[in-house]
């Protein structure tokens, strides 16, 4: 799961908090990453996937983008959206 982080949006802080809670519950079953605007890596991923600020991108294990949705999702919603059984 990759979150497009925009430091100018309040929802970014809330979404990262929820991602941390979901990560604590899922452990190694899913990877949670941040792509920050105005960084070389973040801008490359954003351009490659035509992503928007505050968007969540879900990739399958092979790296294919399979879902996208805008924040905010709480930790339970994230776990369900990812499709991992706790």
Rosetta silent file (secondary structure, phi, psi, omega in degrees, C-alpha in Angstrom):
SEQUENCE: XXXXXXXXXXXXXXXXXXXXXXXXXXXXXXXXXXXXXXXXXXXXXXXXXXXXXXXXXXXXXXXXXXXXXXXXXXXXXXXXXXXXXX
SCORE:     score description
SCORE:     0.000 S_00000001
   1 L     0.000  128.530  177.263    0.000    0.000    0.000 S_00000001
   2 E  -119.592  130.799  176.861    1.401    3.370   -0.987 S_00000001
   3 E  -107.601  130.638  177.181   -0.031    6.632    0.315 S_00000001
   4 E   -84.242  104.561 -172.310    0.580    9.850   -1.621 S_00000001
   5 E   -92.038  122.825  174.396    1.584   12.169    1.208 S_00000001
   6 L  -116.546  112.050 -176.452    1.065   15.911    0.866 S_00000001
   7 L   -63.477  -13.120  179.670    2.417   17.779    3.906 S_00000001
   8 L   -88.062   -3.178 -179.733    0.001   20.638    3.163 S_00000001
   9 L  -110.999  126.117  179.835   -3.081   18.461    3.712 S_00000001
  10 H   -60.065  -31.264 -178.869   -4.270   17.656    7.226 S_00000001
  11 H   -63.900  -23.892 -179.860   -5.686   14.345    6.021 S_00000001
  12 H   -62.970  -42.265  179.276   -2.131   13.156    5.324 S_00000001
  13 H   -65.575  -45.958  179.916   -1.267   13.084    9.029 S_00000001
  14 H   -61.410  -41.899 -178.088   -4.507   11.309    9.910 S_00000001
  15 H   -67.165  -39.737  179.180   -4.044    8.739    7.151 S_00000001
  16 H   -65.410  -34.901  175.995   -0.475    7.918    8.176 S_00000001
  17 H   -62.002  -43.803  179.185   -1.679    7.389   11.770 S_00000001
  18 H   -67.359  -36.074  176.637   -4.306    4.913   10.517 S_00000001
  19 H   -63.784  -40.262  178.538   -1.711    3.183    8.320 S_00000001
  20 H   -62.881  -40.467  177.749    0.527    2.734   11.371 S_00000001
  21 H   -63.840  -44.416  179.367   -2.346    1.130   13.305 S_00000001
  22 H   -63.972  -41.514  179.200   -3.110   -1.229   10.408 S_00000001
  23 H   -62.588  -39.795  177.775    0.580   -2.098   10.049 S_00000001
  24 H   -60.743  -35.954 -179.419    0.772   -2.930   13.761 S_00000001
  25 H   -77.893  -35.047 -173.705   -2.125   -5.358   13.306 S_00000001
  26 H   -92.315  -20.758 -178.509   -0.906   -6.921   10.048 S_00000001
  27 H    59.958 -125.952 -175.460    2.818   -7.153   10.688 S_00000001
  28 H   -87.445    6.076 -178.676    4.598   -8.544    7.630 S_00000001
  29 H   -73.163  -19.262  179.005    1.395   -9.437    5.754 S_00000001
  30 L  -150.492  152.666  177.547    1.413   -6.065    3.968 S_00000001
  31 L  -109.877  134.969 -178.633    3.883   -3.269    3.351 S_00000001
  32 L  -114.578  119.873 -177.546    2.927    0.347    3.989 S_00000001
  33 E  -125.820  156.668  177.510    4.876    3.006    2.133 S_00000001
  34 E  -116.757  132.409  170.604    4.688    6.780    1.757 S_00000001
  35 E  -112.390  109.077 -175.634    5.310    8.641   -1.500 S_00000001
  36 E   -92.328  136.056  174.929    5.853   12.271   -0.572 S_00000001
  37 L   -57.627  149.613  174.997    5.215   15.091   -3.002 S_00000001
  38 L    66.305   25.430  168.566    8.266   17.078   -4.126 S_00000001
  39 L  -119.963  150.121 -177.969   10.745   14.250   -3.585 S_00000001
  40 H   -55.987  -46.165 -178.535   12.419   12.500   -6.532 S_00000001
  41 H   -67.997  -43.805  179.864   11.062    9.056   -5.621 S_00000001
  42 H   -62.833  -47.363 -179.503    7.606   10.342   -4.735 S_00000001
  43 H   -63.444  -34.171  178.775    7.276   12.454   -7.866 S_00000001
  44 H   -66.631  -47.144  179.498    8.385    9.528  -10.033 S_00000001
  45 H   -64.376  -41.931  179.726    5.784    7.170   -8.562 S_00000001
  46 H   -60.466  -45.938  179.365    3.093    9.854   -8.734 S_00000001
  47 H   -66.015  -43.817 -177.167    3.837   10.531  -12.395 S_00000001
  48 H   -61.046  -36.281 -175.827    4.097    6.849  -13.313 S_00000001
  49 H  -109.311    8.701 -179.518    0.682    6.035  -11.821 S_00000001
  50 L    49.201   47.158 -177.137   -0.983    9.419  -12.401 S_00000001
  51 L   -86.204  160.698  179.701   -1.661    9.599   -8.685 S_00000001
  52 L  -117.653  158.002  175.085   -3.096   12.515   -6.750 S_00000001
  53 L   -55.898  142.781  178.387   -2.302   13.919   -3.314 S_00000001
  54 L    66.685   24.972  177.390   -3.979   11.971   -0.484 S_00000001
  55 E  -102.727  142.929  175.156   -4.573    8.939   -2.702 S_00000001
  56 E  -101.601  131.636  178.986   -3.990    5.357   -1.582 S_00000001
  57 E  -119.440  127.134  179.188   -2.559    2.956   -4.148 S_00000001
  58 E  -108.860  127.011 -179.327   -2.701   -0.795   -3.603 S_00000001
  59 E  -112.852  145.673  174.201   -0.253   -2.989   -5.476 S_00000001
  60 L   -80.078  173.749 -176.815   -0.267   -6.768   -5.779 S_00000001
  61 L   -59.031  -22.967  179.368    2.895   -8.761   -4.895 S_00000001
  62 L   -86.580   -3.141  177.967    4.172   -8.446   -8.481 S_00000001
  63 L    95.382    8.093  177.991    3.977   -4.639   -8.340 S_00000001
  64 L   -83.543  133.464  175.398    0.829   -4.165  -10.422 S_00000001
  65 E   -70.057  123.363 -177.218   -1.507   -1.381   -9.298 S_00000001
  66 E  -117.133  -21.806  178.878   -4.820   -3.074   -8.494 S_00000001
  67 E  -149.401  153.226  172.530   -6.830   -0.490   -6.496 S_00000001
  68 E  -147.109  145.952 -178.863   -6.827    3.217   -5.757 S_00000001
  69 E  -161.144  151.794  177.581   -8.896    5.317   -3.411 S_00000001
  70 E   -83.865  149.665  175.374   -8.681    8.676   -1.682 S_00000001
  71 L   -67.403  154.075   23.700   -7.984    9.013    2.031 S_00000001
  72 L  -114.563  134.237  171.716   -9.240    8.884    4.717 S_00000001
  73 L  -122.728  133.807  177.417   -9.630    5.225    5.612 S_00000001
  74 L   -76.043  174.228 -174.014   -9.396    4.056    9.198 S_00000001
  75 H   -60.939  -40.643  178.948   -7.224    1.077   10.101 S_00000001
  76 H   -64.191  -42.401  177.942  -10.105   -1.437    9.905 S_00000001
  77 H   -63.706  -39.514  178.384  -11.146   -0.126    6.490 S_00000001
  78 H   -61.738  -46.262 -178.884   -7.554   -0.333    5.288 S_00000001
  79 H   -61.851  -43.153  178.642   -7.211   -3.938    6.390 S_00000001
  80 H   -65.476  -42.691 -178.797  -10.473   -4.861    4.682 S_00000001
  81 H   -63.688  -39.621  178.287   -9.515   -2.893    1.530 S_00000001
  82 H   -67.479  -32.155  177.887   -6.147   -4.619    1.342 S_00000001
  83 L    86.803   27.035  178.822   -7.924   -7.944    1.657 S_00000001
  84 L  -100.462  132.057  175.268   -5.718   -9.479    4.355 S_00000001
  85 L   -82.656  128.745 -179.556   -7.295  -11.726    6.937 S_00000001
  86 L   -69.358    0.000    0.000   -6.085  -10.854   10.428 S_00000001
